[in-house]
Amino acid sequence: MASCRIPLLCLLGLLLVVASPAIAADDSGGIYYQLALLWPGAYCEQTSAGCCKPTTGVSPARDFYITGLTVYNATTDAAVTECSNQAPYNPNLITGIGLEQYWSNIKCPSNNGQSSWKNAWTKAGACSGLDEKAYFEKALSFRSRINPLVRLKKNGIQDDFELYGLKAIKKVFKSGINAEPVIQCRKGPFDKYMLYQLYFCANGTGTFIDCPAPAKYTCSKTVLFHPYKKWMLKQQLNDDSAEFYEGAADPFQLPGLAMDN
């Protein structure tokens, strides 16, 4: 009788492991990542509540903001989310890594971003097989390697209220990181579609790839690249940080994180 209990316990343990949606830390071949990058100029234009300066005390970059990093099962293309065995969110683990600049929450009323980061960790990060700091650093690393606004500007695509072709935008990234973004649009001024959000995918080893199962969004062949200026924030930035919004300083990369060629 005792000899039969051991296999049963082992089988039960195996089933529990299989049932857990969390990704093992070394399971890089069976997953891919999707990074979502929001263009704040379009967000501020289309939201009725307007945009507000965060209360973090750190000026957000005049650049695309991360809104999420989700892990997907490479076999099923299903998002791995809301794991039952998740580690609790600890804001002390991610202090000073750059989230205030590049994962900035400019929704109104003004906030410190903690709710966005907690939600990202609880929903997706805890299922990623990474610890909390590593998860957020991976998102920042992907964003820095893509360096979207700098890359677009180098190819003549700027937030200047002009219309740009979807194919031209995708080509910029295909020629740079060998992967096309999925583009999400929103209606803006004069009933024109605006460049709203970009989605990029990377395999488990961090190489950028075309998203295997891209969502479908409605866009026109050309989209408006809406400007993002400091006056769009309801609480004005102080003079020391105004350079982010007046164009005196170009969008920059996080220290130590090189942009992919």
C-alpha positions in Angstrom: 0.0 0.0 0.0 2.9 2.3 0.9 4.6 1.7 -2.4 1.6 2.9 -4.3 1.3 6.2 -2.4 4.7 7.5 -3.6 3.8 7.4 -7.4 0.4 9.0 -6.6 2.1 11.8 -4.8 4.6 12.3 -7.6 1.7 12.4 -10.1 -0.2 14.9 -8.0 2.9 17.1 -7.8 3.4 16.9 -11.6 -0.2 17.9 -12.2 0.2 20.9 -9.9 3.3 22.1 -11.8 1.6 21.6 -15.2 -1.6 23.4 -14.0 0.3 26.5 -12.9 0.4 29.2 -15.6 3.7 30.7 -14.3 6.6 30.5 -16.7 9.8 28.8 -15.5 12.7 31.2 -15.5 14.7 29.1 -18.0 11.7 28.3 -20.4 12.9 30.8 -23.0 12.0 28.7 -26.0 8.3 28.4 -25.2 7.4 32.0 -24.7 7.6 35.4 -26.3 7.1 38.9 -24.9 4.9 41.7 -26.1 5.8 45.3 -25.2 3.1 48.0 -25.5 4.3 51.6 -26.1 1.8 54.5 -25.9 2.3 57.8 -27.7 1.3 60.4 -25.1 0.5 63.1 -27.6 -2.3 61.0 -29.1 -3.5 59.9 -25.6 -3.8 63.5 -24.4 -5.6 64.6 -27.5 -8.3 61.8 -27.4 -9.0 61.7 -23.6 -11.8 63.9 -22.3 -10.2 64.1 -18.9 -6.9 65.5 -20.3 -3.4 64.7 -19.1 -1.8 65.6 -15.7 1.8 65.8 -14.5 2.6 62.7 -12.3 3.3 63.3 -8.6 6.5 61.3 -8.7 8.7 64.4 -8.6 10.4 63.1 -11.8 9.6 64.6 -15.2 8.3 62.0 -17.7 10.3 61.7 -20.9 9.0 63.3 -24.1 8.8 59.9 -25.7 6.7 56.8 -26.0 5.6 55.3 -22.6 5.5 51.7 -21.7 2.0 50.5 -20.8 2.6 46.8 -20.4 4.9 43.8 -20.9 3.0 40.6 -21.4 4.4 37.0 -21.7 2.7 34.8 -24.2 2.8 31.0 -24.7 4.6 30.4 -28.0 2.6 27.3 -28.7 -0.9 28.6 -28.1 -0.3 32.4 -28.5 -2.3 32.8 -25.3 -1.3 35.5 -22.7 0.1 34.1 -19.5 -1.6 36.2 -16.9 -3.1 36.3 -13.4 -1.1 33.5 -11.9 -2.3 32.1 -8.6 1.2 31.6 -7.2 2.3 35.2 -7.6 4.7 37.1 -5.5 3.2 40.3 -3.9 4.1 43.7 -5.4 6.9 45.5 -3.6 7.4 49.1 -4.8 10.7 49.3 -2.9 12.3 46.8 -5.3 11.9 49.1 -8.4 12.9 52.5 -7.0 15.2 54.5 -9.2 15.3 52.2 -12.3 13.6 54.7 -14.7 9.9 53.8 -14.5 9.0 57.4 -13.8 10.4 58.6 -17.1 9.4 55.7 -19.4 6.5 53.9 -17.7 4.8 57.2 -16.8 1.2 57.5 -16.0 -0.1 60.9 -17.1 -3.8 60.2 -16.5 -5.8 62.7 -14.5 -6.0 63.2 -11.6 -2.3 63.3 -11.0 -0.9 60.1 -9.6 2.4 58.5 -8.7 2.2 55.6 -11.1 2.1 52.9 -8.4 -1.3 51.6 -9.4 -0.1 51.0 -13.0 3.0 49.2 -12.0 1.2 47.1 -9.4 -1.4 46.1 -12.0 1.3 45.2 -14.5 3.1 43.1 -12.0 0.0 41.4 -10.6 -1.5 40.7 -14.0 1.6 39.8 -16.1 4.9 40.2 -14.3 4.3 37.6 -11.6 3.7 35.1 -14.4 6.8 35.9 -16.3 9.3 33.7 -14.4 11.2 36.9 -13.5 11.5 38.6 -10.2 9.9 42.0 -9.9 12.9 44.1 -10.6 14.0 42.0 -13.5 10.6 42.1 -15.0 10.4 45.9 -15.1 14.1 46.2 -16.1 13.4 43.9 -19.1 10.6 46.2 -20.2 12.8 49.2 -19.9 15.6 47.4 -21.8 13.3 46.5 -24.7 12.1 50.1 -24.9 15.6 51.4 -24.9 16.7 49.0 -27.6 13.8 50.0 -29.8 14.2 53.7 -28.9 11.1 54.5 -30.9 11.0 58.3 -31.1 14.7 58.7 -31.9 14.4 56.0 -34.5 11.4 57.5 -36.2 12.9 61.0 -36.1 16.1 59.7 -37.8 13.9 58.6 -40.6 12.0 61.8 -41.0 8.9 60.8 -39.0 8.2 63.4 -36.3 5.4 64.4 -34.0 4.6 67.5 -36.1 0.9 67.1 -36.9 1.8 65.6 -40.3 0.4 62.5 -41.9 2.7 59.5 -42.3 2.2 56.1 -44.0 1.7 53.0 -41.9 4.1 51.1 -44.2 6.8 53.8 -43.8 6.5 53.6 -40.0 6.7 49.8 -40.0 9.7 49.9 -42.4 11.7 52.1 -40.0 11.6 49.4 -37.4 11.9 46.4 -39.8 15.1 47.9 -41.1 16.4 48.7 -37.6 15.4 45.8 -35.3 14.3 43.4 -38.0 10.7 43.3 -36.7 7.6 45.3 -37.5 5.4 46.8 -34.8 1.6 46.2 -34.6 0.1 49.7 -34.8 -3.0 50.8 -32.9 -4.7 54.0 -34.0 -7.3 56.3 -32.5 -9.5 59.0 -34.1 -8.2 62.5 -33.6 -8.5 66.0 -35.1 -10.4 66.4 -38.4 -11.6 62.8 -37.9 -8.1 61.6 -38.8 -6.6 58.4 -37.4 -3.7 59.1 -35.0 -0.6 57.0 -34.2 -1.7 55.8 -30.7 0.2 52.7 -29.6 2.9 50.4 -30.9 3.3 46.8 -29.9 6.6 45.0 -30.3 7.4 41.3 -29.7 10.6 39.5 -28.7 11.3 35.8 -28.3 12.3 34.2 -25.0 16.0 35.1 -25.7 15.2 38.8 -26.3 15.5 38.9 -30.1 12.8 41.1 -31.7 10.4 39.2 -33.9 7.2 40.0 -35.8 4.3 39.4 -33.4 3.1 35.8 -34.1 -0.6 36.5 -33.5 -1.1 40.3 -33.9 -4.3 42.0 -32.8 -6.2 43.7 -35.6 -6.7 47.5 -35.2 -8.5 49.9 -37.5 -6.2 52.5 -39.1 -6.0 54.4 -42.3 -3.1 54.1 -44.7 -1.7 57.3 -43.4 -1.9 58.4 -39.7 -1.5 61.7 -37.9 1.5 61.9 -35.6 0.1 64.3 -33.0 2.6 66.6 -31.1 3.3 66.1 -27.4 4.0 69.4 -25.7 4.3 70.5 -22.0 1.1 72.6 -22.2 -0.8 69.4 -22.7 -0.3 68.5 -19.0 -2.7 70.2 -16.7 0.0 70.8 -14.1 2.8 72.6 -15.8 6.3 71.3 -15.4 8.8 73.6 -13.7 11.5 75.5 -15.6 14.2 72.9 -14.8 12.3 70.1 -16.6 10.8 72.1 -19.4 13.6 71.0 -21.8 11.8 67.6 -22.1 8.9 69.2 -23.8 10.4 72.2 -25.7 12.7 70.0 -27.8 15.9 71.4 -26.3 16.9 67.8 -25.4 16.2 64.9 -27.7 14.6 61.8 -26.2 17.4 59.7 -24.7 18.3 56.2 -23.9 18.6 54.8 -20.4 22.2 54.6 -19.3 23.8 51.3 -20.1 21.0 50.2 -22.5 22.2 50.4 -26.1 19.8 50.9 -29.0 19.7 48.0 -31.4 21.0 48.9 -34.9 
